[in-house]
Amino acid sequence: MRQLVASVALFLFTTPAWADGETYPAPAAETPRRLGGHRFVPSTEVEWGFIDSWVSSTTLVGFTEIEGIPARSPLAAILEDQEAKEVVVGQSFGGSWALLPWLAATARVTAYGLIPRDTVSSIALGASELFRSEVGGTARLLRRDQWQLSARATLAWGETRSLLPARLPSTPYVKGDVGSIEPMLIGAYAPAPWVGLQATVSYAWRRLEVSETDDVHTLRGAAAASFTVPRLPVTALVGFSVAHDFQRDLSTPNATVLFGGAATRMRGEVEVFYQGRRDFDLGVGFAFAGDDDSIEERGTIFIQMGYYF
């Protein structure tokens, strides 16, 4: 264990972040994720629009509280006005490969689970898990000294499994497939070397096929701002997103578990990154989520790690 701790410390702190005698901050070198002298960091709300090669890991744990669970059986109707509470856990691994100076291919796998915290939650929501795979591509459309514009598209598919006692007397175990197609535009702008702005707008079509079929069409917008700390290899980031579902059946319990119980949802994040190396990011943050009807509240603590080739 001591050798492991020593190795991590050597990796993070003894390798100079700025080579050849440079001092922090480094000059505005031409690198994929540097604009206007600002070194951008990844946001959990805004998709990454830079063309570079990297691998990443994100680990999260948190809570969710949901009210107004759809009453689709006599058992669920008894608990309809109760509040359901669950623990959220998740892990994802991702990667990107820069095929050309303006084009990158991406991939990601994610495992996600909801675990009930009390009796009401065990009956109304049960336990759920989602395994998801995603492939995509990012193309840089325009780039200038301080800003750039990129287009990105992803194709995702996954499997969801749920144990929902509220479905009784029907079978409580349900298993199904989730698929999605999501094109988007991503912009980045650095008005000064110490601040960077990112934003994205996207449209997603998702199909959930379990005991019944539910199509979810979502329009989503997100923005994030990152700030470097003077004389320290630290960057702080704040982000926010709003998503609205169209043509969705809000009474479908399976979609409620996966996508929330309201048509409009808001999410936010606060994160701090250590950037003592040019090729490595380590971020620790807190994300929170809610909706326009105060049906669902969610908070998670997460750790992001990324290595850039």
C-alpha positions in Angstrom: 0.0 0.0 0.0 2.8 2.4 0.8 4.4 1.7 -2.5 1.1 2.5 -4.3 0.7 5.8 -2.4 4.3 6.7 -3.2 3.8 5.9 -6.9 0.7 8.0 -7.1 2.4 10.9 -5.4 5.3 10.7 -7.8 3.0 10.7 -10.8 1.0 13.7 -9.6 3.5 15.9 -8.0 7.1 15.2 -9.0 6.7 15.3 -12.8 6.9 18.9 -13.9 3.7 20.1 -15.5 5.5 22.7 -17.6 8.7 21.4 -19.2 11.9 23.2 -20.3 11.9 25.6 -17.4 8.5 27.1 -18.1 6.6 28.6 -15.2 2.9 28.3 -14.4 0.9 29.3 -16.4 2.4 28.0 -19.6 2.4 30.0 -22.8 -0.6 29.6 -25.0 0.8 26.7 -27.0 -1.2 25.2 -29.8 -2.8 22.2 -28.2 -6.3 20.8 -28.9 -7.9 21.9 -25.7 -6.2 25.2 -25.3 -7.8 28.4 -26.6 -6.8 31.9 -25.9 -4.2 30.7 -23.3 -6.9 28.8 -21.3 -6.7 25.1 -20.8 -10.2 23.6 -20.8 -11.3 20.8 -18.6 -14.2 18.3 -19.1 -17.7 19.0 -17.8 -20.2 16.4 -16.9 -22.9 18.6 -18.4 -21.3 19.9 -21.7 -20.0 17.3 -24.2 -16.3 17.4 -25.0 -15.8 19.2 -28.3 -12.0 19.1 -28.7 -10.2 16.9 -31.1 -7.6 14.9 -29.1 -6.8 11.4 -27.9 -7.6 10.4 -24.3 -9.0 7.8 -21.9 -11.1 8.6 -18.9 -12.9 7.2 -15.9 -15.8 8.7 -13.9 -17.1 7.2 -10.6 -20.2 8.5 -8.8 -22.3 7.8 -5.7 -25.2 9.8 -4.4 -28.9 9.8 -3.6 -32.2 10.4 -5.4 -35.7 11.3 -4.0 -38.8 11.0 -6.2 -42.4 11.9 -5.5 -45.5 11.1 -7.5 -44.6 7.7 -8.7 -47.2 6.5 -11.3 -49.8 4.3 -9.8 -50.1 1.4 -12.2 -51.3 -1.2 -9.7 -53.4 -1.4 -6.5 -50.1 -1.8 -4.5 -48.5 1.3 -6.0 -51.7 3.3 -5.5 -51.4 2.9 -1.7 -48.0 4.6 -1.8 -48.7 7.1 -4.5 -48.3 10.2 -2.3 -45.2 8.9 -0.5 -41.6 9.9 -1.2 -39.2 7.3 -2.5 -35.5 7.4 -1.7 -32.7 5.6 -3.5 -28.9 5.4 -3.5 -27.3 6.1 -6.9 -24.0 4.4 -7.9 -22.3 4.5 -11.3 -19.1 3.9 -13.2 -18.1 4.8 -16.7 -15.0 4.4 -18.9 -14.5 6.4 -22.1 -12.0 7.2 -24.8 -11.3 9.3 -27.8 -9.0 8.8 -30.8 -8.0 11.8 -33.0 -8.2 10.3 -36.5 -7.4 13.7 -38.2 -6.7 17.2 -36.9 -10.4 17.9 -37.3 -12.0 14.5 -36.6 -12.1 12.2 -33.6 -13.9 8.9 -32.8 -15.2 8.3 -29.3 -16.5 5.4 -27.2 -17.9 4.9 -23.7 -19.3 2.2 -21.5 -21.4 2.9 -18.4 -22.9 0.9 -15.5 -25.5 2.6 -13.4 -27.6 1.4 -10.5 -30.4 2.6 -8.2 -30.7 0.9 -4.8 -33.8 1.5 -2.5 -33.1 3.1 0.9 -36.4 2.3 2.7 -39.6 0.2 2.5 -41.5 2.7 0.4 -38.7 2.9 -2.1 -38.4 -0.9 -2.3 -42.0 -1.2 -3.2 -42.6 1.9 -5.4 -39.3 2.0 -7.3 -37.5 -1.2 -6.5 -34.0 -1.7 -7.7 -32.8 -0.8 -11.2 -29.6 -1.1 -13.2 -28.6 0.1 -16.6 -25.6 -1.0 -18.8 -24.9 1.3 -21.7 -22.5 1.4 -24.6 -21.9 4.4 -26.8 -19.9 5.2 -29.9 -19.7 8.6 -31.7 -17.7 11.1 -33.6 -16.7 14.7 -33.2 -15.8 17.0 -36.1 -14.3 20.5 -35.6 -16.1 22.9 -37.9 -14.3 26.2 -37.1 -11.4 27.2 -34.9 -9.8 30.6 -34.1 -7.4 31.8 -31.4 -10.1 32.2 -28.7 -13.0 30.1 -29.9 -14.1 27.0 -31.7 -17.3 25.2 -32.9 -17.7 21.5 -33.2 -20.4 19.0 -34.2 -20.8 15.7 -32.5 -23.2 12.7 -32.9 -23.5 9.6 -30.7 -25.2 6.2 -31.1 -26.0 4.4 -27.8 -27.6 1.2 -26.8 -28.1 -0.5 -23.5 -30.0 -2.9 -21.3 -32.0 -2.1 -18.3 -33.1 -4.5 -15.5 -35.6 -3.6 -12.8 -37.2 -5.4 -9.8 -40.4 -3.4 -9.3 -42.8 -4.8 -6.6 -45.3 -2.0 -7.5 -46.0 -4.0 -10.7 -47.7 -6.8 -8.7 -49.8 -8.8 -9.4 -47.9 -8.7 -12.7 -44.4 -9.9 -12.8 -42.1 -7.6 -10.8 -39.0 -8.3 -12.8 -38.7 -6.4 -16.0 -35.9 -6.4 -18.6 -35.6 -4.3 -21.7 -33.5 -2.4 -24.1 -32.7 1.3 -24.4 -31.3 3.0 -27.6 -30.6 6.6 -28.5 -29.3 8.8 -31.3 -28.1 12.3 -30.3 -26.6 14.9 -32.6 -25.3 18.2 -31.1 -23.3 21.4 -31.6 -20.6 22.3 -29.1 -18.9 25.7 -28.7 -15.9 26.8 -26.6 -14.7 30.4 -26.0 -11.9 31.8 -23.9 -12.3 35.6 -23.3 -9.2 35.6 -21.1 -6.4 33.1 -20.2 -8.0 32.5 -16.8 -11.6 31.8 -17.9 -13.1 29.4 -20.4 -16.7 29.0 -21.5 -18.3 25.9 -23.0 -21.8 25.3 -24.3 -23.8 22.7 -26.2 -27.3 22.2 -27.6 -28.5 18.8 -28.6 -31.5 16.7 -29.7 -31.9 13.1 -28.6 -34.3 10.4 -29.7 -34.4 7.5 -27.2 -36.5 4.4 -27.3 -37.2 2.3 -24.2 -38.5 -1.2 -25.0 -39.5 -3.2 -21.9 -43.0 -4.5 -21.2 -44.1 -1.6 -23.5 -42.5 0.9 -25.8 -41.8 4.5 -24.9 -40.2 7.0 -27.2 -38.6 10.0 -25.6 -37.6 13.0 -27.6 -35.3 15.4 -25.7 -34.1 18.9 -26.4 -31.2 19.9 -24.2 -29.0 22.9 -23.6 -25.9 23.1 -21.3 -23.2 25.6 -20.4 -20.1 25.5 -18.2 -17.4 28.0 -17.1 -13.9 27.1 -15.9 -11.6 29.3 -13.9 -7.9 28.8 -13.3 -6.5 29.6 -9.9 -3.5 32.1 -10.1 -0.1 30.5 -9.5 -1.6 27.1 -8.7 -2.3 24.0 -11.0 -6.0 24.1 -10.1 -9.0 24.8 -12.2 -12.6 25.3 -10.9 -15.6 24.5 -13.0 -19.4 25.2 -12.7 -22.0 24.0 -15.1 -25.7 23.9 -15.7 -28.1 22.2 -18.1 -31.8 22.1 -18.9 -33.5 19.3 -20.8 -37.1 19.0 -21.9 -38.9 15.8 -23.2 -41.4 15.9 -26.0 -44.1 13.3 -26.9 -43.4 11.3 -23.7 -45.9 9.3 -21.7 -45.2 10.5 -18.2 -47.3 7.6 -16.7 -44.9 5.0 -17.9 -43.1 3.7 -14.7 -40.0 2.3 -16.5 -39.3 5.6 -18.2 -39.8 7.4 -14.8 -37.1 5.3 -13.2 -34.6 6.0 -16.0 -35.4 9.6 -17.1 -37.3 11.1 -14.1 -40.9 11.9 -13.4 -41.2 15.3 -15.1 -40.9 16.6 -18.6 -38.4 19.4 -17.8 -35.2 18.7 -15.8 -32.4 20.8 -14.5 -28.9 19.7 -13.5 -25.9 21.6 -12.1 -22.3 20.8 -11.2 -19.4 22.2 -9.2 -15.9 20.7 -9.7 -12.3 21.3 -8.9 -9.5 19.9 -11.1 -5.9 19.3 -10.3 -3.8 20.0 -13.4 -0.2 19.6 -12.3 0.5 17.6 -15.4 -0.3 18.5 -19.0 -1.4 15.0 -19.8 -3.5 14.3 -16.8 -6.7 15.7 -15.2 -8.1 14.7 -11.8 -11.4 16.3 -10.8 -13.7 16.0 -7.7 -17.1 17.4 -7.9 -20.7 17.5 -6.8 -23.7 17.4 -9.1 -27.3 18.2 -8.3 -30.5 17.7 -10.3 -34.2 18.6 -10.0 -37.3 19.3 -12.2 -39.9 21.9 -12.8 -42.6 20.0 -10.8 -40.3 19.3 -7.8 -40.9 15.6 -8.3 -37.3 14.5 -8.3 -34.2 15.6 -6.5 -30.8 14.0 -6.9 -27.3 14.7 -5.6 -24.1 12.9 -6.5 -20.4 13.1 -5.6 -18.1 12.1 -8.4 -14.4 11.7 -9.4 -13.2 12.2 -12.9 -9.8 11.1 -14.2 -8.5 11.7 -17.8 -5.2 10.9 -19.5 -4.3 12.7 -22.7 -2.0 11.2 -25.3 
